[in-house]
Amino acid sequence: MGVNGAGPDRRPVPLGSRRPRVSARRTRAGAPGPGPFPSGEHVPSGLRTTAGYTWRLALLGLAAYLVVNVLTRLELPVVALFVALVITSVLRPPVDLLARVTPRSLAVLVTLLCALAVVGGVLALVGTTVADEWGRLGNELRGGLSRIDHWLTGAPLHLRPGTVTDLPAKIGTFISAHRSTLLSTALSGAGRVVELVTGLALAVFCSVFFLHSGDRMWSWAQRQLPVPRRSAWDRAGRAAWLSFAGYTRGVLIVAASNAVLVGIALAVLRVPLVLPLMVLEFAATLIPLIGSPIALAIAAVVALAARGPVIALLVLALIVVIGQIEGHLLHPLVLSWSVRIHPVVIAVSVAGGAVLAGVLGAVVAVPVVSVAWAVLGELRTHGKPGRPGAEPAAAGDRPGRGEDRGRRPGQGEGGRNDA
């Protein structure tokens, strides 16, 4: 032993000084600082992960709420743009076909005029049919109400006589008692009609430019983005348009098929107002899952009043048949080239859209979800280099961190020395 206990492996300590104490537990790199929870050492990792996801999801929910709130306030232009995109997706194929032999401006004009003529002709035919059948239908409805009242007064319901036949008189009394309220409601409805006409005019105006120069508008929008991001945005935009156009055309084909089937069945059963009910079926089918049953339920009420309970039951059975044909035949055949969405997702989307924006939300919900899913799928599949189907990086794009990792300065690809 040396002086002051210095051994052969220890340096001598000067007299009167103290050797610094060395903790038995060595200090780790990045040791936690002072505090009750130093660097989260005592917080479970699962709790830290949950907290991180929670505040991020809260921010996303807040952003989604603000977006929905803004879109609700801008309902008229938003709905007009949506209708313009629907018109563009339907009329784009005939415009492209005519543009091969005529100038594009003339092709757009001819296609729009033909579309307006078709829609106006259908509406005029519906109005003429209702006007021609209104007198005969009134007599059939009065006879049908008498039959329904007689049926309800018997077993097993035993209702009071006149429950149904007195219904028109009760409706007239209600209208007389609430005339002022109904008048104010009608005036407010007139304002909505003006908004509807304005939105339709704006939709047609926008669709003209989308049909004529939509590609140039998309190219201009891409030029406003940074060069490295243009390729990804171009893929996402094209995937969104293909999904939206495919879904819109497919739904219109399914709606037309449903309307034709319903018209044939109602004509065979000799139910009145076949053409108006066909138009109602066509419009209602645009709301997935719930639209077609509602339209057929209205047809069943008309059949009950005009043809009796047996024909009404047959029309109700038609709801099940049309639903099976639509779900198992038309949708797989027509929408197989579009984005496929599970029926549960469709039901939840329609319900959420109806809660947020009523009937318009129910109509718009499924196209929005299908477009979002198509964009996410496109970016997930082609978003990273090295995956199947990935496009090569554009000239001037910087390589990602994963590409730079593992290369030494002055070393190119494949380990070659560039010096």
C-alpha positions as CSV (number, residue, x, y, z in Angstrom):
1,M,0.0,0.0,0.0
2,G,1.3,3.4,-0.9
3,V,0.8,6.7,0.6
4,N,-2.8,7.5,1.5
5,G,-3.8,4.1,0.5
6,A,-2.6,4.4,-3.1
7,G,-2.0,1.0,-4.5
8,P,0.0,0.0,-7.5
9,D,-3.1,0.7,-9.8
10,R,-4.1,3.9,-8.2
11,R,-2.6,7.3,-8.5
12,P,-1.4,9.0,-5.2
13,V,-3.9,11.5,-3.8
14,P,-2.4,14.7,-2.4
15,L,-2.6,15.0,1.3
16,G,-5.7,16.8,2.5
17,S,-7.8,16.3,-0.6
18,R,-10.8,13.9,-1.0
19,R,-11.3,11.4,-3.7
20,P,-14.5,12.1,-5.7
21,R,-17.2,9.6,-5.0
22,V,-18.2,7.4,-7.9
23,S,-21.8,6.3,-7.9
24,A,-22.3,2.6,-8.0
25,R,-24.9,3.1,-10.7
26,R,-23.2,4.5,-13.8
27,T,-24.8,7.4,-15.5
28,R,-26.2,6.5,-18.9
29,A,-26.0,8.7,-21.9
30,G,-29.0,11.0,-22.0
31,A,-29.8,10.5,-18.3
32,P,-33.1,12.0,-17.2
33,G,-33.0,15.4,-15.7
34,P,-34.7,16.4,-12.4
35,G,-38.4,16.4,-12.0
36,P,-41.3,14.1,-10.9
37,F,-41.4,12.3,-14.4
38,P,-37.8,12.7,-15.7
39,S,-38.0,12.4,-19.6
40,G,-41.1,10.3,-19.3
41,E,-39.1,7.5,-17.7
42,H,-42.0,6.6,-15.4
43,V,-44.7,7.0,-18.0
44,P,-45.6,3.7,-19.7
45,S,-44.7,3.6,-23.4
46,G,-48.3,2.6,-24.3
47,L,-49.7,5.7,-22.6
48,R,-47.2,7.9,-24.4
49,T,-48.2,6.4,-27.7
50,T,-51.9,6.7,-27.0
51,A,-51.4,10.3,-26.0
52,G,-49.6,11.1,-29.2
53,Y,-52.3,9.5,-31.4
54,T,-55.0,11.3,-29.3
55,W,-53.8,14.8,-29.9
56,R,-53.1,14.1,-33.6
57,L,-56.6,12.7,-34.1
58,A,-58.1,15.6,-32.2
59,L,-56.4,18.0,-34.5
60,L,-57.6,16.1,-37.6
61,G,-61.1,16.0,-36.1
62,L,-61.0,19.8,-35.5
63,A,-59.8,20.4,-39.1
64,A,-62.5,18.1,-40.5
65,Y,-65.1,20.0,-38.4
66,L,-63.9,23.4,-39.7
67,V,-63.9,22.1,-43.3
68,V,-67.5,20.8,-43.0
69,N,-68.6,24.0,-41.3
70,V,-67.1,26.1,-44.1
71,L,-68.6,23.9,-46.8
72,T,-72.0,24.1,-45.1
73,R,-71.9,27.9,-45.2
74,L,-70.9,27.7,-48.9
75,E,-73.6,25.2,-49.8
76,L,-74.8,26.8,-53.1
77,P,-71.4,27.0,-54.8
78,V,-70.2,23.7,-53.4
79,V,-73.4,21.9,-54.7
80,A,-73.1,23.7,-58.0
81,L,-69.5,22.5,-58.4
82,F,-70.5,19.0,-57.5
83,V,-73.3,19.0,-60.1
84,A,-70.9,20.5,-62.7
85,L,-68.5,17.6,-62.1
86,V,-71.4,15.1,-62.5
87,I,-72.4,16.7,-65.8
88,T,-68.8,16.7,-66.9
89,S,-68.3,13.0,-66.1
90,V,-71.5,12.1,-68.0
91,L,-71.0,14.3,-71.1
92,R,-67.2,14.0,-71.4
93,P,-67.2,10.8,-73.5
94,P,-69.6,12.1,-76.2
95,V,-67.8,15.4,-76.3
96,D,-64.4,13.6,-76.8
97,L,-66.1,11.6,-79.6
98,L,-67.5,14.6,-81.4
99,A,-64.3,16.5,-81.0
100,R,-62.5,14.1,-83.3
101,V,-64.5,15.4,-86.3
102,T,-65.5,18.9,-85.2
103,P,-64.0,21.7,-83.2
104,R,-64.2,21.1,-79.5
105,S,-66.3,24.2,-78.9
106,L,-68.9,22.9,-81.3
107,A,-68.8,19.5,-79.8
108,V,-69.5,20.9,-76.3
109,L,-72.4,23.0,-77.6
110,V,-74.0,20.2,-79.5
111,T,-73.7,17.7,-76.6
112,L,-75.1,20.2,-74.1
113,L,-78.1,21.0,-76.3
114,C,-78.8,17.3,-76.8
115,A,-78.6,16.7,-73.1
116,L,-81.0,19.6,-72.3
117,A,-83.4,18.4,-75.0
118,V,-83.4,14.9,-73.5
119,V,-84.0,16.1,-69.9
120,G,-86.6,18.7,-71.0
121,G,-88.4,16.0,-73.1
122,V,-88.6,13.6,-70.2
123,L,-90.0,16.3,-67.8
124,A,-92.5,17.4,-70.4
125,L,-93.6,13.8,-71.0
126,V,-94.0,13.3,-67.2
127,G,-96.1,16.4,-66.9
128,T,-98.3,15.4,-69.8
129,T,-98.8,11.9,-68.5
130,V,-99.9,13.2,-65.1
131,A,-102.2,15.8,-66.6
132,D,-103.9,13.2,-68.9
133,E,-104.3,10.6,-66.1
134,W,-105.3,13.0,-63.3
135,G,-109.1,12.7,-63.9
136,R,-109.1,8.9,-64.1
137,L,-106.6,8.7,-61.3
138,G,-108.9,10.8,-59.0
139,N,-111.8,8.4,-59.5
140,E,-109.5,5.4,-58.9
141,L,-108.1,7.0,-55.8
142,R,-111.6,7.6,-54.4
143,G,-112.6,4.1,-55.1
144,G,-109.3,2.8,-53.6
145,L,-109.8,4.8,-50.4
146,S,-113.3,3.3,-50.0
147,R,-111.9,-0.2,-50.4
148,I,-109.1,0.5,-47.9
149,D,-111.6,1.9,-45.4
150,H,-113.8,-1.1,-45.8
151,W,-110.8,-3.4,-45.3
152,L,-109.7,-1.5,-42.2
153,T,-113.1,-1.7,-40.6
154,G,-113.1,-5.5,-40.8
155,A,-111.1,-8.1,-38.9
156,P,-108.5,-8.0,-37.5
157,L,-108.1,-4.1,-37.1
158,H,-111.8,-3.1,-36.6
159,L,-111.1,0.6,-37.0
160,R,-113.8,3.3,-37.0
161,P,-115.6,3.6,-40.4
162,G,-114.6,6.7,-42.3
163,T,-111.0,6.6,-41.1
164,V,-109.6,6.7,-44.6
165,T,-112.5,8.2,-46.6
166,D,-112.6,11.3,-44.3
167,L,-108.9,11.9,-44.9
168,P,-109.4,14.4,-47.7
169,A,-111.8,16.4,-45.6
170,K,-109.4,16.4,-42.7
171,I,-106.6,17.6,-44.9
172,G,-108.8,20.4,-46.2
173,T,-109.7,21.5,-42.7
174,F,-106.0,21.4,-41.7
175,I,-105.0,23.6,-44.6
176,S,-107.8,26.1,-43.8
177,A,-106.7,26.3,-40.2
178,H,-103.0,26.8,-40.9
179,R,-103.2,28.8,-44.1
180,S,-100.9,31.6,-42.9
181,T,-98.2,29.2,-41.8
182,L,-98.4,27.2,-45.0
183,L,-98.2,30.5,-47.0
184,S,-95.0,31.6,-45.2
185,T,-93.6,28.1,-45.8
186,A,-94.4,28.4,-49.5
187,L,-92.8,31.8,-49.7
188,S,-89.6,30.5,-48.1
189,G,-89.8,27.5,-50.5
190,A,-89.9,29.9,-53.4
191,G,-86.6,31.4,-52.2
192,R,-85.2,27.9,-52.2
193,V,-86.5,27.4,-55.8
194,V,-84.6,30.6,-56.8
195,E,-81.4,29.3,-55.2
196,L,-81.9,26.0,-56.9
197,V,-82.2,27.7,-60.3
198,T,-79.2,29.8,-59.6
199,G,-77.1,26.8,-58.6
200,L,-78.2,24.9,-61.6
201,A,-77.2,27.8,-63.9
202,L,-73.8,28.0,-62.2
203,A,-73.3,24.2,-62.6
204,V,-74.1,24.4,-66.3
205,F,-71.7,27.4,-66.7
206,C,-68.9,25.6,-64.9
207,S,-69.5,22.3,-66.8
208,V,-69.1,24.1,-70.1
209,F,-65.5,25.2,-69.2
210,F,-64.7,21.8,-67.6
211,L,-65.8,20.1,-70.8
212,H,-64.0,22.5,-73.1
213,S,-60.7,23.1,-71.3
214,G,-60.6,20.9,-68.2
215,D,-57.2,19.5,-69.2
216,R,-55.6,23.0,-69.5
217,M,-57.2,24.0,-66.1
218,W,-55.6,20.9,-64.5
219,S,-52.2,21.6,-66.0
220,W,-52.4,25.2,-64.8
221,A,-53.2,24.0,-61.3
222,Q,-50.3,21.6,-61.4
223,R,-47.9,24.4,-62.4
224,Q,-48.7,26.2,-59.1
225,L,-47.2,23.3,-57.1
226,P,-43.6,22.7,-56.3
227,V,-41.9,20.6,-59.0
228,P,-41.1,17.6,-56.8
229,R,-44.8,17.3,-55.7
230,R,-46.3,17.6,-59.2
231,S,-46.1,13.9,-60.0
232,A,-47.8,12.8,-56.8
233,W,-50.5,15.4,-57.1
234,D,-51.1,14.4,-60.8
235,R,-51.5,10.7,-59.9
236,A,-53.8,11.6,-57.0
237,G,-55.9,13.9,-59.2
238,R,-56.3,11.4,-62.0
239,A,-57.2,8.6,-59.6
240,A,-59.8,10.8,-58.0
241,W,-61.3,11.8,-61.3
242,L,-61.4,8.2,-62.6
243,S,-63.1,7.0,-59.4
244,F,-65.6,9.9,-59.4
245,A,-66.4,9.6,-63.1
246,G,-66.7,5.8,-63.0
247,Y,-68.9,5.8,-59.9
248,T,-71.2,8.5,-61.4
249,R,-71.6,6.8,-64.7
250,G,-72.1,3.4,-63.0
251,V,-74.8,4.8,-60.6
252,L,-76.7,6.4,-63.4
253,I,-76.6,3.2,-65.4
254,V,-77.9,1.3,-62.4
255,A,-80.6,3.9,-61.7
256,A,-81.8,3.7,-65.3
257,S,-81.9,-0.1,-65.2
258,N,-83.9,0.0,-62.0
259,A,-86.3,2.5,-63.5
260,V,-86.9,0.3,-66.5
261,L,-87.5,-2.8,-64.4
262,V,-89.9,-1.0,-62.1
263,G,-91.7,0.5,-65.1
264,I,-92.2,-2.9,-66.7
265,A,-93.4,-4.4,-63.5
266,L,-95.9,-1.6,-62.7
267,A,-97.2,-1.7,-66.3
268,V,-97.8,-5.5,-66.0
269,L,-99.6,-4.9,-62.7
270,R,-101.6,-2.0,-64.3
271,V,-100.6,0.5,-61.6
272,P,-101.3,4.1,-62.8
273,L,-98.7,6.9,-63.1
274,V,-96.0,4.4,-64.4
275,L,-93.8,7.1,-66.0
276,P,-93.7,9.4,-63.0
277,L,-93.0,6.5,-60.7
278,M,-90.2,5.5,-63.1
279,V,-88.6,9.0,-62.9
280,L,-89.0,8.9,-59.1
281,E,-87.3,5.5,-59.0
282,F,-84.4,6.8,-61.2
283,A,-83.9,9.9,-58.9
284,A,-84.2,7.9,-55.7
285,T,-81.7,5.2,-56.7
286,L,-79.0,8.0,-56.7
287,I,-79.1,7.6,-52.9
288,P,-77.6,4.1,-52.3
289,L,-79.3,1.5,-50.2
290,I,-82.3,3.5,-49.1
291,G,-83.4,5.5,-52.1
292,S,-84.9,2.7,-54.2
293,P,-87.0,1.1,-51.3
294,I,-88.5,4.6,-50.5
295,A,-89.5,5.1,-54.1
296,L,-91.0,1.6,-54.4
297,A,-92.9,2.2,-51.1
298,I,-94.5,5.3,-52.6
299,A,-95.4,3.1,-55.6
300,A,-96.9,0.6,-53.3
301,V,-99.1,3.3,-51.7
302,V,-100.3,4.3,-55.2
303,A,-101.0,0.7,-56.0
304,L,-102.9,0.2,-52.7
305,A,-105.2,3.2,-53.5
306,A,-105.7,2.4,-57.1
307,R,-105.6,-1.4,-57.4
308,G,-106.1,-2.8,-53.9
309,P,-104.0,-4.6,-51.2
310,V,-103.1,-7.6,-53.3
311,I,-101.3,-5.5,-56.0
312,A,-99.8,-3.4,-53.2
313,L,-98.3,-6.5,-51.7
314,L,-96.9,-7.5,-55.1
315,V,-95.3,-4.1,-55.4
316,L,-93.8,-4.5,-51.9
317,A,-92.4,-7.9,-53.0
318,L,-90.9,-6.0,-56.0
319,I,-88.7,-4.1,-53.5
320,V,-87.0,-7.3,-52.5
321,V,-86.6,-8.5,-56.1
322,I,-85.2,-5.2,-57.3
323,G,-82.9,-5.0,-54.3
324,Q,-81.4,-8.4,-55.1
325,I,-81.0,-7.7,-58.8
326,E,-79.3,-4.3,-58.0
327,G,-77.0,-5.7,-55.3
328,H,-76.0,-9.0,-56.9
329,L,-76.1,-8.3,-60.6
330,L,-76.1,-4.6,-61.6
331,H,-73.5,-3.3,-59.1
332,P,-70.9,-6.1,-59.7
333,L,-71.3,-5.8,-63.5
334,V,-71.5,-2.0,-63.8
335,L,-69.3,-0.8,-61.0
336,S,-66.6,-3.5,-61.1
337,W,-64.2,-1.1,-62.9
338,S,-64.8,1.6,-60.3
339,V,-63.8,1.7,-56.7
340,R,-65.4,-1.1,-54.8
341,I,-66.7,-0.2,-51.3
342,H,-68.1,-2.5,-48.7
343,P,-71.8,-2.2,-48.0
344,V,-71.1,-1.4,-44.4
345,V,-69.0,1.6,-45.4
346,I,-71.7,2.7,-47.8
347,A,-74.4,2.5,-45.1
348,V,-72.3,4.4,-42.6
349,S,-71.3,7.0,-45.2
350,V,-75.0,7.6,-46.2
351,A,-76.0,7.9,-42.6
352,G,-73.2,10.3,-41.7
353,G,-73.9,12.4,-44.8
354,A,-77.6,12.6,-44.0
355,V,-76.9,13.7,-40.5
356,L,-74.4,16.4,-41.6
357,A,-76.2,17.8,-44.7
358,G,-79.6,16.1,-45.1
359,V,-80.5,14.6,-48.5
360,L,-77.6,16.3,-50.3
361,G,-75.2,14.8,-47.8
362,A,-76.6,11.3,-48.4
363,V,-76.2,11.8,-52.2
364,V,-72.7,13.2,-51.9
365,A,-71.3,10.9,-49.2
366,V,-70.5,7.8,-51.2
367,P,-68.8,9.6,-54.1
368,V,-66.6,11.5,-51.6
369,V,-65.7,8.3,-49.7
370,S,-64.9,6.5,-53.0
371,V,-62.7,9.3,-54.2
372,A,-60.8,9.6,-50.9
373,W,-60.3,5.8,-50.9
374,A,-59.0,5.8,-54.5
375,V,-56.6,8.7,-53.7
376,L,-55.2,6.9,-50.6
377,G,-54.8,3.7,-52.5
378,E,-53.0,5.4,-55.3
379,L,-50.6,7.2,-53.0
380,R,-50.0,4.1,-50.9
381,T,-49.2,2.0,-53.9
382,H,-47.1,4.4,-55.9
383,G,-46.0,6.8,-53.3
384,K,-42.6,5.3,-52.3
385,P,-39.7,4.5,-54.7
386,G,-38.9,0.9,-55.2
387,R,-42.4,-0.4,-55.1
388,P,-44.1,-2.1,-58.0
389,G,-45.6,0.4,-60.4
390,A,-43.7,3.3,-58.9
391,E,-42.8,6.1,-61.3
392,P,-39.2,7.2,-61.6
393,A,-38.3,10.4,-59.8
394,A,-38.5,13.6,-61.8
395,A,-35.4,15.3,-62.9
396,G,-34.2,17.6,-60.2
397,D,-35.9,15.7,-57.4
398,R,-33.8,15.2,-54.3
399,P,-33.3,11.6,-53.2
400,G,-34.9,10.7,-49.9
401,R,-33.0,9.9,-46.7
402,G,-33.3,6.2,-47.3
403,E,-31.5,6.7,-50.7
404,D,-28.6,8.7,-49.1
405,R,-28.2,6.3,-46.2
406,G,-25.3,4.0,-46.6
407,R,-23.4,6.1,-49.2
408,R,-20.1,7.6,-48.4
409,P,-19.2,11.1,-49.6
410,G,-18.0,11.0,-53.1
411,Q,-19.6,7.6,-53.8
412,G,-22.2,7.2,-56.5
413,E,-24.8,4.5,-57.0
414,G,-23.7,0.9,-56.9
415,G,-20.7,1.8,-54.6
416,R,-18.7,3.4,-57.5
417,N,-16.2,6.0,-56.5
418,D,-17.0,9.1,-58.5
419,A,-13.6,10.7,-57.9
